[in-house]
Amino acid sequence: MYFVTAPFFLRWYYPKVTFHKSRKDQKIYLTFDDGPIPEVTPFILDTLAEHRIKATFFCVGENIDKHPAIYDRILAEGHQVGNHTYNHLKGWDTPDDMYLQNIARCQKLTGTSLFRPPYARAKKSQLNELYNAYEVVFWDVLSGDFDTRISPEQCYQNVIRNTQNGSIIVFHDNIKALPRVTYALPKVITYLKQAGYDFGTL
């Protein structure tokens, strides 16, 4: 089970986590988790370039090492990067020291001030060790592109029905998301631009 929008109890449990930016400005933030992946990330980069917008990529360190040219392209084209652990670890199932070491390994590649825990599942004890070094970022709109049970159209509707000023929107550049993100992302960008939104990086 997952929530398309961040529920109150999650925001209450993680009070220091960023779920959205200012609601005063008509600006939204596209983010992409899990890449870089050759089957998906170049399509996303091409789409962003076509629309002349920037986004934030929460990269898995292992994938950076496997696909350095794509990672270099993300940086060269002016996008922001964040740390998504080296091996896409679920914090709830990982001892704190191992989790923090894995993040540090990814950090050697990214050198970023942004961290997003895979699955949004990290222990408070883990995050408490990270707050001084990172802005820990969740989201307030989850596209559901990873969910093979939903249609590409439903993925698109998840985003446009829930986006508001300051929203942080999550898509994924992984294989599972491919049919939904390739359908929904261009339509989402077109819709939000026509609605007057600007796009920013975190």
Residue pairs with C-beta under 8 A, 6 or more apart in sequence:
2 142
2 144
2 147
3 10
3 142
4 141
4 142
4 143
4 144
4 158
4 162
5 140
5 141
5 142
5 162
6 19
6 138
6 139
6 140
6 142
10 19
10 120
10 138
11 17
11 19
13 124
14 124
14 127
14 136
14 138
16 127
16 131
16 136
17 127
17 136
17 137
17 138
18 135
18 136
18 137
18 138
18 168
18 202
19 138
19 139
19 140
19 168
20 139
20 140
20 166
20 167
20 168
21 27
21 29
21 166
21 168
21 200
21 202
22 165
22 166
23 164
23 165
23 166
24 165
24 166
25 165
25 166
25 198
26 165
26 196
26 197
26 198
27 165
27 166
27 197
27 198
27 199
27 200
28 163
28 165
28 166
28 167
28 168
28 169
28 192
28 197
28 198
28 199
28 200
29 55
29 56
29 166
29 167
29 168
29 169
29 199
29 200
29 201
29 202
30 48
30 53
30 55
30 56
30 169
30 171
30 189
30 199
31 55
31 56
31 57
31 58
31 82
31 116
31 137
31 139
31 168
31 169
31 170
31 171
31 202
32 41
32 44
32 55
32 56
32 57
32 58
32 170
32 171
32 172
32 173
33 58
33 84
33 116
33 118
33 170
33 171
33 172
33 173
33 174
34 58
34 59
34 60
34 63
34 84
34 88
34 118
34 172
34 173
34 174
35 41
35 44
35 57
35 59
35 60
35 63
35 67
35 70
35 172
35 173
35 174
36 57
36 59
36 63
36 64
36 67
36 70
36 71
36 74
36 173
37 63
37 67
37 70
37 173
37 174
37 175
38 67
38 70
39 175
39 178
40 172
40 173
40 174
40 175
40 177
40 178
40 181
40 182
41 57
41 67
41 70
41 74
41 173
42 70
42 73
43 181
43 182
44 55
44 171
44 173
44 181
44 185
45 70
45 73
45 74
45 77
45 79
47 185
47 186
47 189
48 54
48 55
48 77
48 79
49 77
51 189
51 190
51 193
53 189
53 199
54 78
54 79
54 80
54 199
54 200
54 201
55 79
55 80
55 199
55 201
56 79
56 80
56 81
56 82
56 114
56 201
56 202
57 74
57 79
57 80
57 81
57 82
57 173
58 81
58 82
58 83
58 84
58 114
58 116
58 137
59 71
59 74
59 81
59 82
59 83
59 84
59 106
59 109
59 110
60 84
60 85
60 86
60 87
60 88
60 106
60 118
61 83
61 84
61 85
61 86
61 87
61 102
61 105
61 106
61 108
61 109
61 110
62 86
62 87
62 88
63 71
64 71
64 106
64 109
64 110
65 109
71 81
71 109
74 81
75 81
79 201
80 112
80 114
80 201
80 202
81 110
81 112
81 114
82 110
82 112
82 114
82 115
82 116
82 137
82 202
83 103
83 106
83 107
83 110
83 112
83 114
83 115
83 116
83 134
84 106
84 115
84 116
84 118
85 99
85 102
85 103
85 106
85 117
85 118
86 102
86 103
86 105
86 106
87 102
88 118
89 98
89 99
89 102
89 118
90 118
90 119
90 121
91 99
91 117
91 118
91 121
91 122
91 123
91 126
92 121
92 122
92 123
93 121
94 102
96 123
96 125
96 126
96 129
99 122
99 123
99 126
100 126
100 129
100 130
103 115
103 130
112 134
113 133
113 134
113 135
114 134
114 135
114 137
114 202
115 130
115 134
115 135
115 136
115 137
116 136
116 137
116 138
117 126
117 127
117 136
120 138
127 136
130 136
135 202
137 168
137 202
138 168
139 167
139 168
139 169
139 170
140 162
140 166
140 167
140 168
141 158
141 159
141 162
141 163
141 167
141 168
141 169
141 170
142 158
142 170
143 155
143 158
143 159
143 169
143 170
143 171
143 172
143 180
143 181
143 184
143 188
144 150
144 154
144 155
144 158
144 180
145 155
145 171
145 172
145 177
145 180
145 181
145 184
146 172
146 174
146 176
146 177
146 180
147 155
147 180
148 176
150 158
150 180
151 180
152 179
152 180
152 182
152 183
152 184
153 183
153 184
155 180
155 181
155 183
155 184
156 183
156 184
156 187
156 188
159 169
159 184
159 188
160 188
160 191
160 192
163 169
163 192
163 197
168 202
169 188
171 177
171 181
171 184
171 185
172 181
173 181
189 199
192 199
